[in-house]
Amino acid sequence: MTDNRFPCFVIGLGLGAIVGLLVAPKRGDETREALRETADTVVEKGREMVASQRQHIESAVDAGVSAYRQAVGNSG
C-alpha cells in the first residue's frame, strides 16, 4: 500500500491559509471574501482528488474481476 501524503498537504495548506487570513490586518469583508475563495479552492482540489481516487479504484476493481474470471476459467 502506498503512503499518499498529498491530501494531508492540501488540507494543511488550506488550514494555514485560513489561519493566515484570520490574523492578517484586513477589513472583515476582505477577509471573508479571501476565506471564501480559499474554501472554494480547497473544495475543488478535494473533488479532483476524489475523482482521481475513484478512477484508481475502478481500475483496481476491473483488474480484480478480470483476474477472477481468468482464474475461474482456468480451473474449470
Stockholm file with secondary structure:
# STOCKHOLM 1.0

chainA/1-76         MTDNRFPCFVIGLGLGAIVGLLVAPKRGDETREALRETADTVVEKGREMVASQRQHIESAVDAGVSAYRQAVGNSG
#=GR chainA/1-76 SS CCCCCHHHHHHHHHHHHHHHHHHSCCCHHHHHHHHHHHHHHHHHHHHHHHHHHHHHHHHHHHHHHHHHHHHHHHHC
#=GC SS_cons        CCCCCHHHHHHHHHHHHHHHHHHSCCCHHHHHHHHHHHHHHHHHHHHHHHHHHHHHHHHHHHHHHHHHHHHHHHHC
//
